[in-house]
Amino acid sequence: HIPMYFFLGVLSVLDVGCITVTVPPMLDRLLSHRRTIPYEACLSQLFFFHLLAGMDCYVLTAMAYDRFLAICRPLTYSTRMSKGVQRTLVAISGTCALTNALMHTISLSTLNFCGPNEVNHFYCDLPQLFPLSCSSTQSNELLLFVAGFIMSGTFPVLIIISYIHVAAAVLRIRSVEGRKKAFSTCGSHLTVVCLFHGTALFNYMRLSSVEASDKDKGVGVFNTVINPMLNPLIYSLRNPDVQGVLWRMLVRKRPMT
């Protein structure tokens, strides 16, 4: 019932959402051999994917701020990260992600698609849809680049700055056990941030002349399947608190002899 686990709960819901938006439709097409998707369904998938992935980005930044307050400002942590502040941060994250997803979806809906409309991917995403348009996509690509720069350029810098302060504070801790616990918690979060923003940079921060390839599909699988699958493992199995609770549950369930 502390803020870190509140944000982890939100992150887990977003991960489930990202998988639900992309993987079941892909499996349905593979099993039924139907390789078509209606235009409206494609736009809907694009909107919800960018909504959930965008909110993921903002929540990861909020988690870095939470770690900064917990380690660098422990005396005022409970007031600065109250339940109201937590809900406000999540609400702001959702609003920003909704605005970003709506901008991309509406701008894409203004384009004309003359055919052949063969999407070289297993879900609808902007870099794979732009080449199919017979309209000019210059403004759409500029919007994607600016949004990508803000989300995968500015926010990682904020996270790095917060962790520089965290590292300086942790190194001042005399207790070896205290250092180990602090670095373990922060290390899990940094691992997820690197995986998330690394794949986002590859997907969205590149020249429009680069054609879609099988590498994009591999990164897409990593982004929509492997990343959400690794998050619970990274945050749970490397977390002493979660390990302790899991161990107590397993011991409690053993039959008495």
The 8 nearest C-alpha neighbors of each residue, nearest first, counted from 0:
[[1, 4, 2, 5, 3, 82, 6, 8],
 [0, 2, 3, 4, 5, 6, 82, 77],
 [3, 1, 5, 4, 6, 0, 85, 80],
 [4, 2, 6, 5, 1, 7, 62, 65],
 [5, 3, 7, 6, 2, 1, 8, 0],
 [4, 6, 2, 8, 7, 3, 9, 1],
 [7, 5, 9, 8, 3, 4, 10, 2],
 [8, 6, 4, 10, 9, 5, 11, 3],
 [7, 9, 5, 11, 6, 10, 4, 12],
 [8, 10, 6, 12, 7, 11, 13, 5],
 [11, 9, 7, 13, 8, 12, 6, 14],
 [10, 12, 14, 8, 13, 9, 7, 15],
 [13, 11, 15, 9, 14, 10, 16, 8],
 [14, 12, 16, 10, 11, 15, 51, 17],
 [15, 13, 11, 227, 17, 16, 12, 10],
 [14, 16, 12, 18, 13, 17, 19, 11],
 [15, 17, 13, 19, 14, 18, 20, 12],
 [18, 16, 14, 20, 19, 15, 48, 13],
 [17, 19, 15, 16, 22, 21, 20, 223],
 [20, 18, 16, 17, 21, 22, 23, 15],
 [19, 21, 17, 18, 16, 44, 22, 48],
 [22, 20, 18, 19, 24, 23, 122, 25],
 [21, 23, 25, 18, 24, 19, 26, 20],
 [24, 22, 26, 25, 27, 21, 19, 20],
 [25, 23, 27, 26, 22, 21, 28, 20],
 [24, 26, 22, 28, 23, 27, 121, 29],
 [27, 25, 29, 23, 28, 24, 30, 22],
 [28, 26, 24, 30, 25, 29, 31, 23],
 [29, 27, 33, 31, 25, 32, 26, 30],
 [28, 30, 26, 32, 27, 31, 25, 33],
 [31, 29, 27, 28, 32, 26, 33, 25],
 [30, 32, 28, 33, 29, 27, 26, 34],
 [33, 31, 29, 28, 30, 34, 27, 35],
 [34, 32, 28, 31, 35, 29, 27, 30],
 [33, 35, 28, 32, 36, 29, 31, 25],
 [36, 34, 33, 37, 28, 117, 32, 118],
 [35, 37, 41, 40, 38, 34, 39, 33],
 [38, 36, 40, 39, 41, 35, 42, 43],
 [37, 39, 41, 40, 42, 36, 43, 35],
 [40, 38, 42, 41, 37, 43, 36, 44],
 [41, 39, 43, 37, 42, 38, 44, 36],
 [40, 42, 38, 44, 39, 43, 123, 45],
 [43, 41, 45, 39, 40, 44, 46, 38],
 [44, 42, 40, 46, 45, 41, 39, 47],
 [43, 45, 41, 47, 42, 46, 48, 40],
 [44, 46, 42, 48, 43, 123, 47, 124],
 [47, 45, 43, 100, 49, 44, 48, 104],
 [46, 48, 50, 44, 49, 45, 51, 43],
 [47, 49, 45, 51, 50, 46, 52, 44],
 [48, 50, 52, 100, 46, 53, 47, 51],
 [49, 51, 47, 96, 100, 53, 48, 97],
 [52, 50, 54, 48, 53, 49, 13, 47],
 [53, 51, 55, 49, 54, 50, 48, 56],
 [54, 52, 96, 56, 55, 50, 51, 49],
 [53, 55, 96, 57, 51, 56, 52, 92],
 [56, 54, 52, 58, 53, 57, 51, 59],
 [57, 55, 53, 54, 59, 58, 52, 60],
 [56, 58, 54, 60, 92, 59, 55, 61],
 [59, 57, 61, 55, 60, 56, 54, 62],
 [58, 60, 62, 56, 61, 57, 55, 63],
 [61, 59, 63, 57, 58, 62, 158, 64],
 [62, 60, 58, 64, 63, 59, 65, 57],
 [63, 61, 65, 59, 60, 64, 58, 66],
 [62, 64, 60, 66, 65, 61, 158, 67],
 [65, 63, 67, 61, 62, 66, 68, 60],
 [64, 66, 62, 68, 63, 67, 69, 61],
 [67, 65, 69, 63, 64, 68, 70, 62],
 [66, 68, 64, 65, 70, 71, 69, 165],
 [67, 69, 72, 65, 71, 66, 70, 76],
 [70, 68, 66, 73, 67, 76, 72, 71],
 [69, 71, 67, 68, 73, 72, 66, 165],
 [70, 72, 68, 67, 69, 73, 168, 165],
 [71, 73, 68, 74, 75, 69, 70, 76],
 [74, 72, 76, 69, 75, 70, 71, 68],
 [75, 73, 72, 76, 77, 69, 78, 71],
 [74, 76, 73, 78, 77, 72, 79, 68],
 [77, 75, 73, 79, 78, 69, 68, 74],
 [78, 76, 80, 75, 81, 79, 74, 73],
 [79, 77, 81, 80, 76, 75, 84, 74],
 [80, 78, 76, 77, 81, 75, 84, 68],
 [81, 79, 77, 78, 84, 76, 85, 82],
 [80, 82, 84, 78, 83, 77, 79, 85],
 [83, 81, 85, 84, 86, 80, 2, 87],
 [82, 84, 86, 81, 85, 87, 80, 88],
 [85, 83, 87, 81, 82, 86, 80, 88],
 [86, 84, 82, 88, 87, 83, 80, 81],
 [85, 87, 89, 83, 88, 84, 90, 82],
 [88, 86, 84, 90, 85, 89, 91, 83],
 [87, 89, 91, 85, 90, 86, 84, 92],
 [88, 90, 92, 86, 87, 91, 93, 85],
 [91, 89, 87, 93, 92, 88, 86, 94],
 [92, 90, 94, 88, 93, 89, 87, 95],
 [93, 91, 89, 57, 95, 90, 54, 94],
 [92, 94, 90, 96, 91, 95, 54, 97],
 [95, 93, 91, 97, 96, 92, 90, 98],
 [94, 96, 98, 92, 97, 93, 91, 99],
 [95, 97, 53, 54, 99, 93, 50, 98],
 [98, 96, 94, 100, 99, 95, 50, 93],
 [99, 97, 95, 101, 96, 100, 102, 94],
 [98, 100, 96, 102, 97, 101, 95, 103],
 [101, 99, 97, 50, 49, 46, 103, 102],
 [100, 102, 104, 98, 103, 99, 105, 97],
 [103, 101, 99, 105, 100, 104, 106, 98],
 [102, 104, 106, 100, 101, 105, 107, 99],
 [103, 105, 101, 107, 106, 102, 46, 100],
 [106, 104, 108, 107, 102, 103, 101, 109],
 [107, 105, 103, 108, 109, 104, 102, 139],
 [106, 108, 104, 109, 105, 110, 103, 139],
 [107, 109, 105, 106, 110, 104, 42, 111],
 [110, 108, 107, 106, 105, 111, 134, 104],
 [111, 109, 108, 107, 134, 132, 112, 106],
 [112, 110, 134, 132, 133, 113, 109, 108],
 [113, 111, 132, 133, 114, 131, 110, 116],
 [112, 114, 133, 111, 115, 132, 116, 131],
 [115, 113, 116, 112, 131, 117, 132, 133],
 [114, 116, 117, 113, 131, 112, 118, 132],
 [115, 117, 114, 131, 118, 112, 113, 132],
 [116, 118, 115, 119, 131, 114, 120, 35],
 [119, 117, 120, 127, 116, 128, 123, 131],
 [120, 118, 117, 127, 211, 121, 212, 216],
 [119, 121, 118, 122, 216, 127, 123, 215],
 [120, 122, 25, 216, 123, 119, 118, 21],
 [123, 121, 120, 21, 124, 25, 44, 41],
 [124, 122, 41, 45, 44, 125, 120, 128],
 [125, 123, 127, 45, 126, 128, 122, 120],
 [124, 126, 128, 127, 129, 123, 45, 107],
 [127, 125, 128, 129, 124, 203, 202, 211],
 [126, 128, 125, 124, 129, 211, 118, 119],
 [129, 127, 125, 131, 126, 130, 124, 118],
 [128, 130, 131, 132, 126, 127, 125, 136],
 [131, 129, 132, 128, 127, 126, 133, 210],
 [132, 130, 129, 128, 116, 112, 133, 114],
 [131, 133, 112, 134, 130, 129, 111, 110],
 [132, 134, 112, 111, 113, 131, 135, 110],
 [135, 133, 132, 111, 110, 136, 112, 109],
 [134, 136, 137, 133, 132, 138, 110, 139],
 [137, 135, 139, 138, 140, 134, 129, 132],
 [136, 138, 140, 139, 135, 141, 142, 207],
 [137, 139, 141, 140, 136, 142, 135, 106],
 [140, 138, 142, 136, 141, 137, 143, 106],
 [139, 141, 143, 137, 142, 138, 136, 144],
 [140, 142, 138, 144, 139, 143, 137, 145],
 [143, 141, 139, 145, 140, 144, 146, 138],
 [144, 142, 140, 146, 141, 145, 147, 139],
 [143, 145, 147, 141, 142, 146, 148, 140],
 [146, 144, 148, 142, 147, 143, 141, 149],
 [147, 145, 143, 149, 148, 144, 142, 150],
 [146, 148, 144, 150, 145, 149, 151, 143],
 [147, 149, 152, 145, 151, 146, 150, 144],
 [150, 148, 153, 146, 152, 147, 151, 145],
 [149, 151, 147, 148, 154, 152, 153, 146],
 [152, 150, 148, 147, 196, 149, 154, 153],
 [153, 151, 148, 149, 150, 155, 154, 156],
 [152, 154, 149, 156, 155, 150, 151, 157],
 [153, 155, 157, 156, 150, 152, 151, 158],
 [156, 154, 158, 157, 153, 152, 159, 151],
 [155, 157, 159, 153, 154, 158, 160, 152],
 [158, 156, 154, 160, 155, 159, 161, 153],
 [157, 159, 155, 161, 156, 160, 63, 60],
 [158, 160, 156, 162, 161, 157, 155, 163],
 [161, 159, 157, 163, 162, 158, 156, 164],
 [160, 162, 158, 164, 159, 163, 67, 157],
 [163, 161, 165, 159, 164, 160, 166, 158],
 [162, 164, 160, 166, 165, 161, 159, 167],
 [163, 165, 167, 162, 161, 166, 168, 160],
 [164, 166, 162, 168, 163, 167, 67, 169],
 [167, 165, 169, 163, 168, 164, 162, 170],
 [166, 168, 164, 170, 165, 169, 163, 171],
 [167, 169, 165, 171, 166, 170, 71, 164],
 [170, 168, 166, 172, 171, 167, 178, 165],
 [171, 169, 167, 172, 168, 166, 178, 173],
 [170, 172, 169, 168, 173, 167, 166, 178],
 [173, 171, 169, 170, 174, 178, 177, 168],
 [174, 172, 171, 175, 170, 177, 178, 169],
 [173, 175, 177, 176, 172, 178, 179, 171],
 [176, 174, 178, 177, 179, 173, 172, 180],
 [175, 177, 179, 174, 178, 180, 181, 173],
 [178, 176, 174, 180, 175, 179, 181, 172],
 [179, 177, 175, 181, 176, 180, 169, 182],
 [178, 180, 176, 182, 177, 181, 183, 175],
 [181, 179, 183, 177, 178, 182, 176, 184],
 [182, 180, 178, 184, 183, 179, 177, 185],
 [181, 183, 185, 179, 184, 180, 186, 178],
 [184, 182, 180, 186, 181, 185, 179, 187],
 [183, 185, 181, 182, 187, 186, 180, 238],
 [184, 186, 182, 188, 187, 183, 189, 181],
 [187, 185, 183, 189, 188, 184, 182, 190],
 [188, 186, 190, 185, 184, 189, 234, 233],
 [187, 189, 185, 191, 190, 186, 192, 184],
 [190, 188, 192, 186, 191, 187, 193, 185],
 [191, 189, 187, 193, 188, 192, 186, 194],
 [190, 192, 194, 188, 189, 193, 195, 187],
 [191, 193, 189, 195, 190, 194, 196, 188],
 [194, 192, 190, 196, 191, 195, 197, 189],
 [195, 193, 191, 197, 192, 196, 190, 198],
 [196, 194, 192, 193, 197, 198, 191, 199],
 [195, 197, 199, 193, 198, 151, 194, 200],
 [198, 196, 194, 200, 199, 195, 193, 201],
 [197, 199, 201, 200, 196, 195, 202, 194],
 [200, 198, 196, 202, 201, 197, 203, 195],
 [201, 199, 204, 197, 198, 202, 203, 196],
 [202, 200, 198, 199, 203, 204, 197, 205],
 [203, 201, 199, 200, 198, 204, 215, 205],
 [202, 204, 200, 205, 201, 199, 147, 144],
 [205, 203, 200, 144, 201, 202, 147, 206],
 [204, 206, 203, 207, 201, 202, 209, 200],
 [207, 205, 208, 209, 204, 203, 140, 210],
 [206, 208, 209, 205, 140, 210, 126, 129],
 [209, 207, 206, 210, 205, 130, 211, 126],
 [210, 208, 207, 206, 211, 205, 212, 126],
 [211, 209, 208, 212, 207, 130, 127, 126],
 [210, 212, 127, 215, 119, 209, 213, 126],
 [213, 211, 214, 215, 210, 216, 119, 120],
 [212, 214, 216, 215, 217, 211, 120, 119],
 [215, 213, 217, 212, 216, 218, 211, 219],
 [216, 214, 218, 213, 217, 212, 219, 211],
 [215, 217, 219, 213, 214, 218, 120, 220],
 [216, 218, 214, 220, 219, 215, 221, 213],
 [217, 219, 221, 215, 216, 220, 222, 214],
 [218, 220, 216, 222, 217, 221, 215, 223],
 [221, 219, 217, 223, 224, 222, 218, 216],
 [220, 222, 225, 218, 219, 224, 223, 226],
 [223, 221, 219, 226, 220, 224, 218, 225],
 [222, 224, 220, 18, 221, 219, 17, 225],
 [225, 223, 220, 221, 226, 227, 222, 228],
 [224, 226, 221, 228, 227, 229, 222, 223],
 [225, 227, 229, 228, 222, 224, 221, 230],
 [228, 226, 14, 230, 229, 225, 224, 223],
 [227, 229, 225, 226, 230, 224, 231, 232],
 [228, 230, 226, 232, 227, 231, 233, 225],
 [229, 231, 233, 227, 232, 228, 234, 226],
 [232, 230, 234, 235, 233, 229, 228, 227],
 [231, 233, 229, 235, 236, 230, 234, 228],
 [234, 232, 230, 231, 235, 187, 237, 229],
 [233, 235, 231, 232, 187, 237, 230, 238],
 [236, 234, 238, 232, 237, 231, 241, 233],
 [235, 237, 232, 238, 233, 234, 242, 241],
 [238, 236, 235, 233, 234, 239, 183, 187],
 [237, 239, 235, 241, 240, 236, 234, 242],
 [240, 238, 242, 241, 243, 237, 236, 180],
 [241, 239, 243, 242, 238, 244, 235, 245],
 [240, 242, 244, 243, 238, 239, 235, 245],
 [243, 241, 239, 245, 240, 244, 246, 238],
 [242, 244, 246, 240, 241, 245, 239, 247],
 [243, 245, 247, 241, 246, 242, 248, 240],
 [246, 244, 248, 242, 247, 243, 241, 249],
 [245, 247, 249, 243, 248, 244, 242, 250],
 [246, 248, 250, 244, 245, 249, 251, 243],
 [249, 247, 251, 245, 246, 250, 244, 252],
 [248, 250, 246, 252, 251, 247, 245, 253],
 [249, 251, 247, 253, 252, 248, 246, 245],
 [252, 250, 248, 249, 253, 247, 254, 246],
 [253, 251, 249, 250, 248, 254, 247, 255],
 [254, 252, 250, 251, 255, 249, 248, 256],
 [255, 253, 252, 256, 251, 250, 249, 248],
 [254, 256, 253, 252, 251, 250, 249, 248],
 [255, 254, 253, 252, 251, 250, 249, 248]]
